[in-house]
């Protein structure tokens, strides 16, 4: 099974660098990194080229010109341009723990997609994390994060739970199993079977809408939120608005009401 990671990014090279450090330090090295670039400038391209020269990752850079927030469009292009059988989807602000690839491979199962977790960081901690912190695993230590300025949170269990409790907590958690753009994976053929991402969707629920169509198709979510996690670096969101949220909600409501499995605004037009 060829395994690929699709990472979305847009003009955030400092955060993307930390994310790529995370993928360089995976316990399982057998995967391809596909960077779905929504129109970034030269600084991001230069960073990606520098990582290619490090020769620790097999990187494919899929780019299109900047035309505003077009994440779904670049994601569909990335899906089409990879020959991987199984795909993990994440963002260029999400640092993976060292077991991320291994866990998603282990949990992959026909008829299911995997929904893992992310842990939000404050801005000051986001800036402090270095390559050595990621390589050593300190960045994923809750006590270390607190010592470096992270406020207390009731979400810490996702970081601190031990392996023997992970499967139990995956089963009993009240959190819904949904497709999230930070840490979800599926077989490429299952994503193609629902025609990929709906390109009308902009920020606000675009990832969940894909999962909802897969659910309607009979491809169910598998909860692995306590099995592996990524650190979500803080950032501003200048691309959201009430109007966009309302538009996206209307699309999702129709998907649920009519139990749609196919988007006519996806990969195949």
N, C-alpha and C positions, 0 to 999 in steps of 0.2 A: 504494500500500500504506500503510494507516494503521498507524503504529508506536506502541506503548505500552510504558512501563516500569512494572512492578508492584513497588513497594517495600514490604516488610513492616516493621512497627514496633510497639513496645510500650513506652511510658513511657521513651523514651530521646531526648528532644528535643535535647539537646546534640549527640548523634551524628547524628541525623536532619538537623540544620541543616547539618553539614559535608557530608553526602551530597547535599542539595539544592543547596548551593553548587556541587558537582561537576556536577550536571545543568544548572545555569545556564550553565556554561562549556563546553558541548559545541560542537564544530565544526559538527555538524549539529543544527539547532534544531527540526526538524520532527518532533516527537513529543509524546505526552501522558504525564504522570506520574500514575499511579494509586497512591495510598497505601493499602495494605491494613493497617488499624489494628486490632490484636487487643485493643481495649478500653482504649486510653490515656486519661489524664485531660485536664483542661483545659489544662495547659501545652503538650501536643502540639498540641491544637486551635488554640491561640493562635499557635503557631509556624507552623502550616500556613496560617492566615489571613494572617499577615504576609508569607509568600512569595507568596500569591495577589496581595496588594496591590503587591508589587514588579513584577508583571506580566511576568516573564521566563519563566515556565513556565506551561503549561496543566495545572492540577492538579485531580484528582478525588479526594476523600477518602471512602473506604469504611470505615465503622466499625461495630463491634458491641460490645455490653456485655462487660465483663471476666468471663470464665468459666474462668479458668485458661489454660493453653497451648492455644490453638485456632488455630494458624497455618494448618493445612490448610483449616479452615472459612472463615477470612477470605480466604484465597487464592482459593477457589472462588467466593466472593461477588464478589471483585474481577474475576475472569475473566468472570463473567456480566454485570457492570455496565459493561464496556467494549465499544465497537464497533470496537476496533482489530483489524487483520488479523494482525499479528505482535507478539509480546510478549517482552520481556526481563524476566526475573525476577531480583530482587536483594533485599538486606536493608538495613534502615535503619542499618547499621553499615559499609557498603561504599561508599567514595568512588570514583566512576568517573573514569578518566583521560579527558582531553578528546576522545579518538577513539572512545570506547566505542560510542556510537550509530552512528556512521559505519561502524565495523567490523562490527557485528552486521547492519546493513542490507546491506552489501556481501557478507557471507558467507551470508546467508539463502538457503536452497535447498530446493526441494520435496523431501520425503521425508527430510529431515534436521532435527535440532535442533543448535544450536551450543553448545559447552561451552568457555567461556573461563576465565580464572584469577583468583585473588585472592592478595594478598600480605599476610601477617599482620604487624601492627605491635605493638610493646610498648605498655603502658599510658601510660608517660610521653610517648612520641612521639605517641600518639593525642591526648593533651590539647594538645600543642604546636601542632598543625596549625591554621592560620588560613585565613580566606577568601582572603587575598592569596597564601598559599602554594599553594592549590589553583588559583587563577586564573593564576598565573605558571607553574605546572607544577613548582615546586620540590619539592612534596610527593611527587612521583613520581621524584625524583632520588635514587638510592641513596646517593651521597656525602653529600647534604644530610641524608638520614635518619640516616646514621651519625653525622654531626656533631651531630645532635640527640638522640643516645642510643640509636639502634637497634643491638642486638647484631649481630655478623657472622653471616651465614647463607649456606648454599649454594643458597638459593632466589633469589638476586639476579638471576640470568640473566633471569627473567621481567620484570624492570624495565629491564635494561640492553641486551638484545638489539636490534640494529638491524633495520630493515624487511626488508632483503635476506636475512636469516637466519631470519626468523620462520616462513615457510612450511616451510622445511626442518626446523626444530626441531619444528614441529607434527606433521610426518610421522614423525620418528624418536624422539620422546619415548616412554619406556616407560610413562608415566602413562596409565591407562585413560581413555577418553572417557566420562564419566558426566555425568548431570544434577546440577548443584550449585545450591544456592539463592542463591549469591552473584553468579553471572554466567553465566546460561544463557538461551537464547532459542529460540523455536519459533513456528510458525504456530498461531494460536488454534484453527483447525479440527483440527489434529493433537492438541492437548491435549484438546479436546472429544471426539475419537474414542476416547479411552481413559477418558473420564469424569472428567478432572481429578484432583485430589489425593484420596487415600484419607483420609477424615476420622477414621479410627480411629488414624492415625499421629500420634504426638507427636514430641518432639525425639529425633533420632537416626535418620538415613537416610530421612526422609520425602521428601526431594527425589529421592534416588536411586531410590526405589521408583517414582516417576512415570516416570523415564527407563527403568527396566527394563520397564515395561509398554509404553512406546513402542517400545523395541527389539523386544519380542515381536510388536508390530504391524507391524514392518518399517520403522519410522521410526528411522533410525540416527543416532548421535552424530557430529558433525563437530568435530574438534579445532582450537580456535583459541586455546589457552592462551598462546601467545607473541605473538598478534596484538593483544590488548588485555587490560587488567588493571584491577582495582579494589583499593584499599587497605582491608584489613579492620581496623577499629578494635577494640581490645581491650575485653573486658567479662566480667563474671561470668556463669555459667550455673547459676542456681538451679533450673532446671526439668528437669534430667535425673536419671535414677536407673537402677540396674541392671535394675529391673523393667520400666521403659519400654523400655529398649534390647532386652530379651529379647522383649517383645511385638512390637516393630517388626521384629526379626529374623525372628520366626516368620511374619509377614505377607510379608516379602520372600522368604523361603525358599519359601513356597507359590507366589508369583508366578513364581519361577524354575523350580520343579519342574513346575508345570502350564502354564507358558508363558502366563500370564494376560495379557490385553490390556485388560480392563475391570474397574473396581472398582465393586462394588454399594454402596459407601459413599462415592461421589464426588458430583458435581454433581447427577446424576439419581438419586433414591432409589427 
